């Protein structure tokens, strides 16, 4: 997929996921409770932050691997494969799961 296609796919999934709001201009992302839980990196890949058990399921089923942004492996993120992006409704479900995952964490944000 091209960057424009991935951004469009992301925007549609965000619009369909209750409580999820797109942020960022050049590099779209979502966040809640002071934690990011999805983003499109400069390599035009979509990553979503999920619990370890869900990451394993997606690795086993789709071959989803770690997600990198600016060369750093993002903790608890998986990189969505083309097959995952083409599975109707999956990105929306994963965004909802990512939101629930970070909502259960202690509030994040800048440390003083």
ZAVO-216200 format. One record per residue (C-alpha): residue in three letters; y, z, x. Coordinates in steps of 0.1 Angstrom, whole numbers, plus 5000, padded with zeros to 4 digits. Example, Ala and Ser with C-alpha at 12.3 -4.5 7.8 and 13.67 -1.06 7.14 Angstrom:
2
ALA495550785123SER498950715137
This chain:
112
UNK500050005000UNK503649945011UNK506050235013UNK507750114981UNK504450114963UNK503550454976UNK506950594966UNK506650434931UNK503150584928UNK504450924939UNK507350914915UNK505050824885UNK502651104894UNK505551354898UNK506951244864UNK503551304847UNK503051654863UNK504651934844UNK506952154865UNK506851924895UNK510151774907UNK510751514934UNK513051604962UNK514351424993UNK515951084996UNK514450905026UNK511251115027UNK510151214992UNK508551554988UNK507951834964UNK508352214968UNK508152534948UNK508452904956UNK509952814990UNK506952605001UNK506552225003UNK503352104987UNK503551724990UNK505351465010UNK505351105021UNK505551085059UNK507150825081UNK503750645084UNK503850585046UNK501050825038UNK501051075010UNK499851435017UNK499251714993UNK498852085001UNK495652234986UNK493252524989UNK490552485015UNK487752454989UNK489552164973UNK490252005006UNK486552015014UNK485651854980UNK488051574987UNK486851525022UNK483251505010UNK484051274981UNK486751044995UNK486851105032UNK490351265029UNK491351405063UNK494251605077UNK497851495070UNK500351465098UNK504051455097UNK506151375128UNK502951425149UNK502151775136UNK499051845115UNK500352005083UNK498552325074UNK496452295042UNK497451935036UNK495151645030UNK496051275034UNK495251075003UNK493050775010UNK493650434994UNK490650504970UNK492350834959UNK495650654953UNK493850394932UNK492050654911UNK493950684878UNK495551024873UNK494151184905UNK497551214923UNK499051394892UNK496151634891UNK496451704928UNK500151764925UNK499552014897UNK496952184919UNK499352184948UNK502052344927UNK499652624915UNK498552674952UNK502052744965UNK503152934934UNK500453184942UNK501753234977UNK504453494987UNK507853334984UNK508753125014UNK512053025028UNK514153085059UNK513453395079UNK516353615087
